[in-house]
Amino acid sequence: MFEATEIERLISAGLPCEFVMVKGDDGVHFSGIVVSETFEGKSMLDQHRAVKQTLGALLGNEIHALGLKTYTPARWALVRQDLGL
């Protein structure tokens, strides 16, 4: 079983992040929000790849699934209130 807080730590250690939140209650399936300036000018696919690279071999093994929403800081400023964050 894996903890959401450990996934947050790994993502934050691997990417400069303005905000990271990961949730999951069964220890193998998670969802997360990641906000990083490094996402500027990148496609959503490349943003998700960047996040998943921070988890390495854990993804697909200890972490069975990770659904992601990624945002640039500018986009995050617009959507965070809609998400209640």
N, C-alpha and C positions, 0 to 999 in steps of 0.2 A: 504494500500500500504506500502511496506517495502522498505527500502533503502539498496543498496549494501554495502555502507560504514558501516552500522550497523551490517550487517552479518560479514564483515571483523573484526570489533571490537569484536564481540562475539567469533569468532573463535580464534583470537589472545589472548583473555582473558582466553580461556579454554585450549589452547595448546601452548607450546613453539614453535613459528614459526619463520623461517628465512625469509619467504616471504608469503604474502597472497594477492590475488587479486580476487575480486568478481565483476562480471558484470551482469547486467540485466536491461532491459528498461521498463518492464511492471509492476514491483512492486511485482510480485508473482513467476516468473520463473527466475532462476539465473544459472550462471555457474561460477566455481571458480577454482583457482589453489592454492594449499597449499603445502608449503615446510616445513618439520619438521624433526628434528633428531629423534623424537620419532617413526618415521615410519621405522627406521632401523630394519630389520629382520621380519617385519610384512607383511602379504599378502595385496594385494590391497583392498580386502574386509574389513580387519581389519583397514586399514588406513582410508577408507571412513567412517567406523563406528565411529572411534575416532573423526573425524571432525563433523559428524552429531550429536554426543552426545553433542557437545558444543552448539548446537542450541535447544536442548530439544524439548519441545512441539510446538515451533514455526514451526518446519519442519512438513509439512503436513497440517498446518493450515494457518498462515499468510504467510509462505513461502511454496508455493505449490510444487515447484521442485527446486532441486539444483544438477546440473551436476558437477562432480568433477574430477580434475586431481590432483593426489597427488604424491609427489616426496620426496625422501631423499635428503639431501644437495649434496651428491656426484652425484646422478643422475641429479639433477637440474643443476649442473655445466656443465653437458654434453648437456642438451636439451634446456636450456634457450635461447641460441643464435638462435637456429632453430625456436623458437617461437617469436623471435624479442623482447625479454625482457631483 
